[in-house]
Structure formats: C-alpha cells, structure tokens
C-alpha cells in the first residue's frame, strides 16, 4: 500500500518538508536576562543586620513584668488556651 498524500487536512504538507538541517553549533544563542534588576544598598543592609544582632533574643524586663503580674494575680493564665496554642504551633492543628 502506498500513501500519496496526507488526508484529513490536519497536517499541512509544508510542515513535513525539511528545509535544511541546522546544528546547535551553527545557531547563535541569544541570552536574555529576564530576572529583575535588584538595587541593593549593602550599607543599609549591613547596618540593619548589626542593629538586629545587638538586640537581645528575649526582652527579659518584659518577662519579669509578666511574671510579677501573674504572681500578684493581676493576670490569669488560661492553661487550656495555652496548651491548644502549643499543640497548634507544634502539630499544625488543635487537639480535641
């Protein structure tokens, strides 16, 4: 059986003809930079990092104020809410 032409009309015959073979070496590749340009002010970043690193991790004065308020009875501690918040933080969902 010999097939003379493409029937059905969905593949044009011009697409089936190869014009010429090009190798990758002969085709120049144009590189385009699609990344946005960043305007970085390194001095400002270094200053901010130095200020942050000089701060304490925990505000111990605030911790002491809360501790004293709890001992005086000025603040109440909802242990159920605290335990639910801890479970949600560590597991991603609340316990029942």
N, CA and C of each residue as an Amber inpcrd file, in Angstrom:
protein
   288
   0.8510000  -1.1730000   0.0000000   0.0000000   0.0000000   0.0000000
   0.8900000   1.2270000   0.0000000   0.5960000   2.1670000  -0.8520000
   1.3750000   3.3800000  -0.9750000   0.5040000   4.5640000  -0.5700000
   1.0890000   5.4470000   0.2770000   0.3760000   6.6450000   0.7080000
   0.9260000   7.8080000  -0.0950000   0.0660000   8.4330000  -0.8840000
   0.4950000   9.5240000  -1.7530000   0.4310000  10.8850000  -1.0700000
  -0.5950000  11.1140000  -0.2790000  -0.7750000  12.4260000   0.3210000
  -1.3600000  12.2640000   1.7180000  -1.3010000  13.3460000   2.4480000
  -1.8680000  13.3520000   3.7880000  -3.3470000  13.6750000   3.6510000
  -4.1800000  12.8120000   4.1670000  -5.6170000  13.0580000   4.1140000
  -6.0940000  13.4890000   5.4830000  -7.1650000  14.1650000   5.5250000
  -7.7230000  14.6090000   6.7930000  -7.5140000  16.0920000   7.0210000
  -6.5340000  16.6940000   6.3990000  -6.3510000  18.1300000   6.4590000
  -5.7590000  18.6740000   7.7450000  -5.4230000  17.8380000   8.6910000
  -4.9220000  18.3690000   9.9520000  -3.4020000  18.5360000   9.9700000
  -2.6730000  17.9780000   9.0120000  -1.2250000  18.1490000   8.9370000
  -0.8960000  18.7250000   7.5730000  -0.5230000  19.9920000   7.4910000
  -0.1850000  20.5550000   6.1890000   1.0910000  19.9220000   5.6440000
   1.1320000  19.7610000   4.3520000   2.2560000  19.0970000   3.7110000
   3.5400000  19.8990000   3.8600000   3.4560000  21.2120000   3.9370000
   4.6470000  22.0430000   4.0690000   5.3770000  21.7810000   5.3770000
   4.6700000  21.3610000   6.3790000   5.2910000  21.0580000   7.6600000
   6.1290000  19.7860000   7.5850000   5.8110000  18.9220000   6.6490000
   6.5170000  17.6580000   6.5520000   7.8320000  17.7830000   5.8030000
   7.9960000  18.8490000   5.0290000   9.2260000  19.0300000   4.2760000
  10.2680000  19.7230000   5.1520000  11.4740000  19.1840000   5.1470000
  12.5420000  19.7950000   5.9140000  13.3480000  20.6880000   4.9940000
  13.5310000  21.9260000   5.4130000  14.2390000  22.8730000   4.5610000
  15.7410000  22.6790000   4.6250000  16.2660000  22.4870000   5.7590000
  17.7040000  22.2910000   5.9080000  18.0040000  21.9580000   7.3490000
  19.0360000  21.2100000   7.5450000  19.3740000  20.8280000   8.9090000
  20.3760000  21.8150000   9.4770000  20.0720000  22.3130000  10.6500000
  20.9710000  23.2200000  11.3430000  21.4670000  22.5150000  12.5950000
  22.7090000  22.6600000  12.8560000  23.2530000  22.0810000  14.0730000
  23.2060000  23.1250000  15.1760000  23.3160000  22.6810000  16.3910000
  23.2880000  23.6030000  17.5080000  24.5020000  24.5300000  17.5040000
  25.6120000  24.0530000  16.9850000  26.8120000  24.8690000  16.9710000
  26.6680000  26.0600000  16.0240000  25.9530000  25.8980000  14.9320000
  25.8440000  26.9690000  13.9590000  24.7550000  27.9780000  14.3030000
  23.8890000  27.6480000  15.2450000  22.8070000  28.5400000  15.6100000
  23.2420000  29.3810000  16.8000000  23.3330000  30.7010000  16.6280000
  23.7280000  31.5300000  17.7700000  22.6050000  31.5770000  18.8030000
  22.9930000  31.5360000  20.0480000  22.0210000  31.5680000  21.1350000
  22.0920000  32.9390000  21.7740000  20.9620000  33.6120000  21.7830000
  20.8890000  34.9290000  22.3930000  20.3510000  34.7580000  23.8030000
  21.1470000  35.1770000  24.7650000  20.7180000  35.0600000  26.1450000
  19.9970000  36.3330000  26.5460000  18.8260000  36.1340000  27.1030000
  18.0690000  37.2790000  27.5830000  17.9710000  37.1720000  29.0810000
  18.1650000  38.2660000  29.7330000  18.0850000  38.2960000  31.1870000
  16.6730000  38.7020000  31.5640000  15.8890000  37.7440000  32.0550000
  14.5170000  38.0330000  32.4430000  14.3900000  38.2770000  33.9330000
  15.5130000  38.1490000  34.6740000  15.4800000  38.4070000  36.1070000
  15.3920000  39.9100000  36.3440000  14.5820000  40.3240000  37.3110000
  14.5110000  41.7560000  37.5880000  15.8190000  42.2310000  38.2150000
  16.1690000  43.4470000  37.8960000  17.3790000  44.0140000  38.4660000
  17.1050000  44.4110000  39.9100000  18.0500000  44.1170000  40.7630000
  17.9060000  44.4500000  42.1680000  18.8260000  45.6120000  42.5000000
  18.2720000  46.6020000  43.1090000  19.0590000  47.7320000  43.5650000
  19.2950000  47.5150000  45.0510000  20.4560000  46.9910000  45.3840000
  20.7370000  46.6150000  46.7620000  21.6440000  47.6620000  47.3920000
  21.2100000  48.1820000  48.4950000  22.0160000  49.1170000  49.2550000
  22.6650000  48.3040000  50.3760000  23.8600000  47.8050000  50.1060000
  24.5410000  46.9170000  51.0480000  24.8540000  47.6180000  52.3610000
  25.1460000  48.8880000  52.3330000  25.4620000  49.6060000  53.5690000
  24.2420000  49.6190000  54.4920000  23.0680000  49.8490000  53.9390000
  21.8460000  49.8760000  54.7480000  21.5340000  48.4920000  55.2970000
  21.7640000  47.4690000  54.4850000  21.5100000  46.0970000  54.9420000
  22.4650000  45.7240000  56.0660000  23.7400000  46.0540000  55.9080000
  24.7200000  45.7320000  56.9510000  24.4260000  46.4810000  58.2420000
  23.9810000  47.7230000  58.1280000  23.6300000  48.4990000  59.3240000
  22.4350000  47.8720000  60.0400000  21.4210000  47.4870000  59.2890000
  20.2340000  46.8660000  59.8770000  20.5890000  45.5340000  60.5330000
  21.4540000  44.7410000  59.8830000  21.8640000  43.4700000  60.4730000
  22.6360000  43.6830000  61.7660000  23.4790000  44.7030000  61.8160000
  24.2320000  44.9950000  63.0340000  23.2940000  45.4080000  64.1640000
  22.2930000  46.2360000  63.8460000  21.3290000  46.6650000  64.8660000
  20.5120000  45.4820000  65.3780000  20.0980000  44.6100000  64.4840000
  19.3040000  43.4490000  64.8900000  20.1240000  42.4930000  65.7390000
  21.3890000  42.2890000  65.3410000  22.2160000  41.3410000  66.0950000
  22.5480000  41.8590000  67.4830000  22.4840000  43.1750000  67.7020000
  22.7720000  43.7200000  69.0270000  21.5640000  43.6220000  69.9610000
  20.3900000  43.3590000  69.4290000  19.1950000  43.2260000  70.2650000
  19.1650000  41.8620000  70.9490000  18.6410000  41.8130000  72.1700000
  18.5320000  40.5110000  72.8420000  17.4250000  39.6760000  72.2030000
  17.5470000  38.3510000  72.3090000  16.5290000  37.4630000  71.7570000
  15.2190000  37.5620000  72.5320000  15.3160000  37.7870000  73.8390000
  14.1430000  37.8590000  74.7010000  14.2330000  39.1330000  75.5320000
  13.1130000  39.8480000  75.6000000  13.0510000  41.0490000  76.4270000
  12.8160000  40.6020000  77.8720000  13.9110000  40.4520000  78.6120000
  13.8260000  39.9160000  79.9690000  13.0820000  40.8510000  80.9190000
  13.1190000  42.1620000  80.6690000  12.3650000  43.0930000  81.5030000
  10.8690000  42.8440000  81.3560000  10.4380000  42.5950000  80.1430000
   9.0190000  42.3080000  79.9010000   8.6270000  40.9780000  80.5430000
   9.5070000  39.9900000  80.4400000   9.2460000  38.6830000  81.0500000
   9.0750000  38.8430000  82.5600000   9.9230000  39.6350000  83.1830000
   9.8340000  39.8510000  84.6310000   8.5420000  40.5740000  84.9990000
   8.1170000  41.5550000  84.1950000   6.8580000  42.2600000  84.4600000
   5.6850000  41.2910000  84.4090000   5.6530000  40.4110000  83.4150000
   4.5640000  39.4430000  83.2890000   4.6100000  38.4600000  84.4490000
   5.7980000  38.0070000  84.8150000   5.9480000  37.0620000  85.9290000
   5.4190000  37.6700000  87.2300000   5.7550000  38.9280000  87.4790000
   5.2770000  39.5940000  88.7010000   3.7710000  39.8050000  88.6600000
   3.2380000  40.1620000  87.5000000   1.7930000  40.3570000  87.3740000
   1.0530000  39.0470000  87.6120000   1.6070000  37.9370000  87.1490000
   0.9940000  36.6280000  87.3980000   1.0200000  36.2920000  88.8850000
   2.1410000  36.5430000  89.5270000   2.2530000  36.2110000  90.9560000
   1.3460000  37.0910000  91.8070000   1.0840000  38.3220000  91.4180000
   0.1850000  39.2110000  92.1500000  -1.2810000  38.9270000  91.8390000
  -1.5340000  38.0860000  90.8430000  -2.9130000  37.7700000  90.4800000
  -3.5270000  38.7670000  89.5220000  -2.7360000  39.6420000  88.9610000
  -3.2480000  40.6410000  88.0400000  -3.5320000  40.0460000  86.6600000
  -2.8770000  38.9690000  86.3490000  -3.1000000  38.2630000  85.0890000
  -3.5170000  36.8370000  85.4080000  -4.4390000  36.3390000  84.6230000
  -4.8070000  34.9440000  84.8020000  -4.2250000  34.1410000  83.6470000
  -3.9260000  32.8990000  83.9020000  -3.3390000  32.0430000  82.8880000
  -4.3600000  30.9870000  82.4980000  -4.7950000  31.0000000  81.2650000
  -5.7310000  30.0080000  80.7480000  -4.9100000  28.8340000  80.2150000
  -4.7470000  27.8170000  81.0260000  -3.8870000  26.6900000  80.6470000
  -4.4470000  25.9280000  79.4530000  -5.7800000  25.8670000  79.3270000
  -6.3630000  25.1710000  78.1840000  -6.0220000  25.9080000  76.8920000
  -6.1640000  27.2250000  76.8750000  -5.8380000  28.0190000  75.6900000
  -4.3460000  27.9240000  75.3800000  -3.5210000  27.9240000  76.4180000
  -2.0830000  27.8050000  76.2180000  -1.7180000  26.4520000  75.6240000
  -2.3060000  25.3830000  76.1540000  -1.9940000  24.0460000  75.6270000
  -2.4890000  23.8900000  74.1930000  -3.6540000  24.4580000  73.8620000
  -4.1470000  24.3970000  72.4870000  -3.2400000  25.1760000  71.5380000
  -2.7610000  26.3300000  71.9960000  -1.8570000  27.1280000  71.1570000
  -0.5460000  26.3850000  70.9240000  -0.0330000  25.7230000  71.9490000
   1.1960000  24.9400000  71.8020000   0.9930000  23.7760000  70.8340000
  -0.1210000  23.0750000  70.9670000  -0.3970000  21.9480000  70.0670000
  -0.5610000  22.4320000  68.6260000  -1.2480000  23.5350000  68.4520000
  -1.4420000  24.0680000  67.1070000  -0.1050000  24.4810000  66.4990000
   0.7550000  25.0900000  67.3050000   2.0610000  25.5220000  66.8120000
   2.9280000  24.3330000  66.4210000   2.9460000  23.2980000  67.2490000
   3.8610000  22.1790000  67.0260000   3.3120000  21.1130000  66.0750000
   1.9990000  20.9830000  65.9650000   1.4380000  19.9300000  65.1140000
   0.6910000  20.4750000  63.9090000   0.3410000  21.7440000  63.9220000
  -0.3810000  22.3320000  62.8120000  -1.8890000  22.2400000  62.9530000
  -2.3690000  21.6090000  64.0150000  -3.8100000  21.5550000  64.2530000
  -4.0700000  21.4930000  65.7560000  -5.2850000  21.8620000  66.1400000
  -5.6370000  21.8730000  67.5680000  -5.9860000  20.4760000  68.0400000
  -5.7170000  20.2150000  69.3000000  -6.1250000  18.9380000  69.9020000
  -7.5660000  19.0440000  70.3660000  -8.2060000  17.9100000  70.5120000
  -9.6010000  17.9520000  70.9280000  -9.7680000  17.7720000  72.4050000
